[in-house]
């Protein structure tokens, strides 16, 4: 028997920022990479990131960030109720983020980069 399920939708969590807001806040912290130490840069991303992601960034060089600014609205693609993928257009490419519900709020758990 065929069912007509719609596309997955993300869980709205009362009282916490939506995935697109977390994605933009994370991106702005990620872009703040000039004139800061690696520890300061990672600290700026901490409120928007899982511990696993922060661990991956701990030895990264903030001057290696390949982007300068957000250049348009985000695109959110729900994968299930607690997982979304968000594309953030930045100069000169797209920051691709994976957000999970962790401890009752949306946090970035994966980052990839696509140059345009």
N, C-alpha and C positions, 0 to 999 in steps of 0.2 A: 504494500500500500504506500503510495507516494504521499509525502507531507509537504506542505508549503511553508517551510520555515523562512523567516526573513533573515536578512544579514545580521550578524552578531552586533550587539550594542554593548557599550561600556557601562559599567555600574556608576551611577551618580551617587556620590557619597556626601551626605548632608554635612555641611559645615567645613568642608575641606576644598581646596582649589581643584578645579577640573583639570583633566590631563593637558589640555592646550595651554592653560595658564602655567602649569608646572613646566611644560616643555619650553615655553618662552622664558620663564625665569631661569631655568637651567642654561638655556642658550646664551642669555645675557651674561651669566656668570662665566660660562665657557669662553665667551668672547673677551672678557676682561683679563687679558693675558699679558699685557704690556706693563712693564715696571713692577711686576709682582714676583715673589718667589714661588716655587712649585707648591710649597706648603700653603701659602696664602691663596693661590689659585684653586687648589683642591678644597680648601676651607670654604671658599665662596660657592662651590657647587654642592657642598655637603647637605644643605637643607632640602635639596631636590633629587638626591641620588641614594641608591641602595649602598649598603656597606661594600658589597661585592664590586660595584662600579668604582667606588672611591679607591678601593685597593688597587684596581687596574691603573688608575691615574696617579697613584702616589709618587712614582718615579718619572712621570712625564714632564717634558719641558714645555712650559706654557707658551714659549715663543714659537713652538711648532704649530700652533693653531692656524689652520689655513684659511681663515675667514676673517672678515672685518666688521660686518653689520648684518642685522636682520633686514631682509629686503621685501618681505611680503607676508601675507597671512599663512598660518600653519594649516596643514591637512592632517586630519586625524582619521585613522583606519582602525576601527575596533576589530580585534581578532577573537575575543570572547569577552565575558563580563568583567574580567580583571586583567586584561592585556590589550594594549593599544600600540600601534605604531604611528609615530608623528613625524611628518616631514616639515622641516623649518627652512624656508628659502633664505639663504645668506649669500653675501657677496664673497666669493664667486662660485656658489654651488648650493648644495642642499645638505643640511645636517639631518641625519635619519636617527630617530630616537625610539627606543622601546621602553614603554612605561608599564609597570606592574603595580597592582595594589599590594602594598606592604604595610603591615601594622595599621590598617585602616585609612591609608592615604596613597595617592598616586606618587610613584618615584621613578626616576629614570634608572634603567637597569642595563641598557645597551646603547652604544653610540657607534655610528658609522658615518662616513663622509663620502659625498659624491660631487666631484668637481663638474661644473657645467661648461 
